[in-house]
């Protein structure tokens, strides 16, 4: 959210793609670390989380959002933040007085072509948004509800893919009579399994290219819908019994690519669709909903999958399809639109 507020509309997609590239690279690097034979899970967690020390250090040098400070009537702090940004960019600030969009309209008047009835929420005022503001106004309320469905479904499916991939390869080594929930075997992954899992992790990069191409070509809503439904289709093919390793790896990789694309578009769309007053609150709420999905996904990716592989995969098919369907009904498209204040 912070990064997108600092960028003009024309640079938003390219900058998001660059940032999400490093996100994807971190994920692709982290998967092999977790699969190192004999590495204790505690040491794996320490290695995985060590880059957070760099993030905490760099946050000291990050300026606060001038939009938020100005909205909260911290005019001096907002100006100081802009001056810090201008020094970092080596570009002087334009002359004039720093005002909000609402103050500008009060001074200069609203152009006739921009006068529209406000069917959402009142974004004027200097107080922080309340949680209930996410559900005030027809468009904002519908957007918040549908985004909650999408965030839960995509987090459930996206993070479940990582767990389910290793589970599927482990289950492929079990004797047929071990498919019962009463006979759970601890089967180590083979070198071929690890190679297949790494290939599925690397397929996130084609997904990132798909994200970059579809963001402006189809718009945000359609990009989420198309990739989510495509993920459901690939999972549907997984339900076919007797798939060979090559076909299984190809399907999991394709599924990983489209789910990565859908997930990344969602990360861009959510801060774009909320006005400044609601942006932090809306992002936090949707992230919390998504985390509920990550907590519940092992029930399908491990418990249910070991009871019935088809039943576990069918659950992910349903959630992918649900996310795609919900995206089609989102009332606001943010493609090529400036942030709302």
CORQUI-V346809 format. One record per pair of residues at least 12 apart in sequence whose ideal C-beta (glycine too) atoms are under 10 Angstrom apart, sorted by the first residue. I is the first residue (numbers start at 1). J is the second residue. Records with the same first field share a line. If there is no record, write none. Layout:
# CORQUI-V346809
I->J  J
This chain:
# CORQUI-V346809
1->65  68  267  270  271  272  274  276  279  280  282  283  284  339
2->62  63  64  65  67  68  271  279  280
3->15  16  18  19  62  65  271
4->16  19  267  268  270  271  272  279  339
5->65  66  67  68  271  276  279  339
6->63  65  66  67  85
7->339
8->338  339
9->272  334  335  336  337  338  339
10->336
12->215  216  268  271  272  334  335  336  337  338  339
13->211  212  215  216  220  268  335  336
14->212  215  216
15->268
16->211  212  215  264  265  267  268  271  272
17->208  209  211  212  213  215  264  268
18->212
19->264  267  268
20->204  207  208  211  212  260  263  264  265  267  268
21->204  205  208  209  211  212  264
23->204  208  260  263  264  267
24->201  202  204  205  207  208  211  260  263  264
25->204  205  208
26->48  51
27->162  201  204  260
28->198  200  201  202  203  204  205
29->48  51  201
30->44  47  48  49  51  162  201
31->162  165  166  194  197  198  200  201  202  204
32->194  197  198  201  202
33->45  47  48
34->47  48  162  166  197
35->166  189  193  194  197  198  201
36->194
37->188  189  191  194
61->84  88
62->84
63->77  80  81  82  83  84  85  87  88
64->77  78  80  81  84
65->78  81  276  279  280
66->78  79  80  81  82  83  84  85  98
67->81  100  101  275  276  277  279  339  341
68->81  128  276  277  279  280
69->81  82  98
70->82  98  99  100  101  103  126  276  341
71->100  101  102  123  124  125  126  127  128  129  275  276  277  279  341
72->125  126  127  128  276  277
73->100  125  126  127
74->126
75->97  98  99  100
76->98
78->98  100
79->93  97  98
82->94  98
100->123  124  126  276  341
101->123  124  276  338  340  341
102->123  124  125  341
103->124
104->341
105->124
106->124
118->137  139
119->137  138  139  140  331
120->133  136  137  138  139  140  141  143  275  278  331  332  340
121->133  134  135  136  137  139  140  141  275  277  278
122->136  137  277
123->137  140  274  275  276  277  278  340  341
124->277  341
125->277
126->277
127->277
128->277  278  280  281
129->274  275  276  277  278  279  280  281  282
130->278  281
131->278  281  282  284  285
133->274  275  277  278  281  282
134->147  148  274  278  281  282  285  286
136->278
138->331
139->273  330  331  332
140->273  274  275  278  282  331  332
141->331
142->329  330  331  332
143->269  270  273  274  282  329  330  331  332
144->273  274  278  282  285  286  289
145->326  329
146->221  323  325  326  327  328  329  330  331
147->224  266  269  270  273  274  282  283  285  286  289  290  326  327  330
148->285  286  288  289  290  292  326
149->289  319  322  323  325  326  327  329
150->221  224  225  228  262  263  266  269  270  286  289  290  319  322  323  324  325  326  327  330
151->263  266  267  270  285  286  287  288  289  290  291  292  293  323  326
152->286  288  289  290  291  292  293  294  296  319  322  323  326
153->228  262  266  289  290  293  316  318  319  320  321  322  323  324  325  326  327
154->224  227  228  231  259  262  263  265  266  267  290  293  319  320  322  323  324  326  327
155->263  266  286  287  289  290  291  292  293  294  295  296  297  319  323
156->290  292  293  294  295  296  297  299  300  301  315  316  319  320  322  323
157->228  231  232  235  255  259  262  263  293  297  300  301  315  316  317  318  319  320  321  322  323
158->231  255  256  259  260  262  263  264  266  290  293  294  297  316  319  320  323
159->259  263  290  291  293  294  295  296  297  298  301
160->259  293  294  296  297  298  299  300  301  302  305  312  315  316  319
161->200  201  231  235  252  255  256  259  260  297  301  316
162->197  200  201  256  297  301
163->294  297  298  300  301  302  305
164->235  238  252  255  297  298  300  301  302  305  309  312  313  315  316
165->193  196  197  199  200  201  248  249  252  253  255  256  301
166->189  193  194  196  197  200  301  302
167->298  301  302  305  306  309  312
168->193  196  197  238  243  248  251  252  301  305  309  312  313
169->187  189  190  192  193  194  196  197  200  245  248  249  252
170->185  186  187  188  189  190  193  305  306
171->185  187  305  306  309  312
172->187  190  193  243  245  248  309
173->185  187  188  189  190  193
174->187  306
178->306
179->306  307  308  309
180->306  307  308
181->303  304  306  307  308
182->307
183->306
184->302  303  306  307
185->306
192->245  249
193->245  249
195->245  249
196->245  246  248  249  250  252  253
197->249  252
199->249  250  252  253  256
200->248  249  250  251  252  253  254  255  256  257
201->252  253  256
202->253  256  257
203->249  250  252  253  254  255  256  257  258  259  260
204->253  256  257  259  260  261  263  264
205->256  257  260
206->253  254  256  257  258  260  261
207->227  253  254  255  256  257  258  259  260  261  262  263  264
208->257  260  261  264
209->257  260  261
210->223  226  227  230  257  258  260  261  262  264  265
211->223  227  257  258  260  261  262  263  264  265  267  268
212->261  264
213->261
214->226  227  261  262  264  265
215->261  264  265  268  269  335
216->335  336
217->335
218->265  335
219->265  269  333  334  335  336
220->265  266  268  269  270  272  273  327  330  332  333  334  335  337
221->265  269  273  326  327  328  329  330  331  332  333  334  335
222->265  324  327  328  330  333  335
223->261  262  264  265  266  268  269  327  335
224->261  262  263  264  265  266  268  269  323  324  326  327  328  330
225->262  265  323  324  325  326  327  328  329  330
226->258  261  262  265  324  327  328
227->257  258  259  260  261  262  263  264  265  266  320  323  324  327
228->258  259  261  262  263  265  266  319  320  321  322  323  324  325  326  327  328
229->258  262  320  321  323  324  325  327  328
230->254  255  257  258  259  261  262  320  324
231->254  255  256  257  258  259  260  261  262  263  316  317  319  320  321  323  324
232->255  258  316  317  318  319  320  321  322  323  324  325
233->251  254  255  258  317  320  321  324
234->250  251  252  253  254  255  256  257  258  259  316  317  320
235->251  252  255  259  313  314  315  316  317  318  319  320  321
236->251  313  314  317  320  321
237->250  251  254  255  313  317
238->251  252  255  309  310  313  314  316  317
239->309  310  311  313  314  317
240->310
241->309  310
255->316  320
258->320
259->316  320  323
262->320  323  324  327
263->290  323
265->327
266->286  290  323  327
267->283  286  287
268->334
269->327  330  332  333  334  335
270->282  283  285  286  287  290  334
271->283  286  334  339
272->332  333  334  335  337  338  339  340
273->330  331  332  333  334  337  339  340
274->286  332  334  339  340
275->339  340  341
276->339  340  341
277->340  341
278->340
279->339  340
293->319
297->315  316  319
299->312  315
300->312  313  314  315  316  318  319
301->313  315  316
